Amino acid sequence: MMFFERKTYLQQLISAEGNGMIKVITGIRRCGKSFLLFNIFRDYLKTKGIQDDHIIQVNLEDRRNKRLRDPDELLNHIDQQMIDENVYYILLDEIQLVPEFEDVLNSYLHVKNAEVYVTGSNAKFLSKDVITEFRGRGWEIRVHPLSFDEYYEAIGGEKAAALESYYLYGGLPGVMQFESSAEKQNYLREVFETVYLKDVLERHHLQNADGMRELIRILASGIGSSTNVRRIANTFKSVANMEIGPNTITRYLDHLQDSFIINEALRYDVKGRKYIGTETKYYFEDLGIRNAILDFRQIEFNHTMENVIYNELRRQGFSVDVGLVEIILHDAEGKSVRKKLEIDFVVNRHDERLYIQSAFTLPDKEKVEQEQASLLKVSDGFKKIIISGDRFRSNYNDDGILIMSIFDFLLN
């Protein structure tokens, strides 16, 4: 089986050691959190001399550990193994399966020789509760499926062919154990049905499996397109012949985001410096799952590339919005007409901001002008980029726009 080093995440785990906080590793199911913690991080601990009896690990998904899902049993299990003053590394997988897990973890915040690392696959159980329950003493490390950089480092070969495969099958590490397209597709369909969909339905006690499945299909068909809850409700009625109200759809969307299956990009008025709450774009955390939902029948590489760019920006720690720039044009009669131009991504990280357009092809000057029209209407000094899928060299044009190759963006 192919091995992925996950160097970025290992370094984050190492850097967090000794910070006095609970290290919380979050991310979509099957993205490699357990392997990161129980194999990669454990191997690192052993190379620095930590003995096996000072690494306490519990996989709470394992049926054999069912009794340890009881919070008091789990506490007792850990306490019995901590018999000296040396540091113990406590590694707990899928902690959200333990009721009152916050109390369990809080119990070790004041134990000086306890370094606690936990994984979980649900944002509502973890990310939001970490802030509230641990009062600033939870340290979140968000793990994503394989980036193209990680993927390409493992498989090598011709870059364009590797990227096309990545567009099709995504970055779940489990996909890499299969050779044929049919095996990869069957694996992704199975994971979606038996892991992701089942998990959402059971966790939230949802009865309408067909409605949730159809919602995911609608979102998968429309990646990169602005939508809103009312429009989705109308699609249910016209395409699926289902009546599902806006409140239910909103709740379903929250469940999908809490499980890290989808992420949203809000619309942002660049000149007005405010969010516009009427429309949202949704992107999938893993494109292989997105394509499996559509049975690999609706593959538009322009939208797929946009989703890959979104995911890479998020992985690099940027917050990502969709930008809107309002301009005033004059019609044939000289009347003023307001028009809104879109910037695919307005991204921020600390004091850094970038304006980014995704263009699968840039065949001629006219297409370049079309893509950069909105960028040129932004007058601040932040960098403006067009990421192109058909360029193999990056360069600035005469308007100061960086035309960047998708390979430079993903690999450098």
LINGI-V660943 format. One record per helix or strand. SS is the DSSP state (a for helix, b for strand). FROM is the first residue (numbers start at 1). TO is the last residue. If there is no record, write none. Layout:
[[SS & FROM & TO] [SS & FROM & TO]]
This chain:
[[a & 7 & 16] [b & 22 & 26] [a & 33 & 47] [a & 52 & 54] [b & 55 & 59] [a & 63 & 69] [a & 71 & 81] [b & 88 & 93] [a & 95 & 97] [a & 101 & 106] [b & 114 & 120] [a & 127 & 133] [b & 138 & 142] [a & 148 & 155] [a & 159 & 169] [a & 173 & 177] [a & 181 & 203] [a & 209 & 221] [b & 227 & 227] [a & 229 & 240] [a & 246 & 258] [b & 262 & 269] [b & 274 & 284] [a & 287 & 293] [a & 301 & 315] [b & 319 & 330] [b & 336 & 349] [b & 352 & 359] [a & 365 & 376] [b & 383 & 388] [b & 395 & 396] [b & 402 & 405] [a & 406 & 411]]
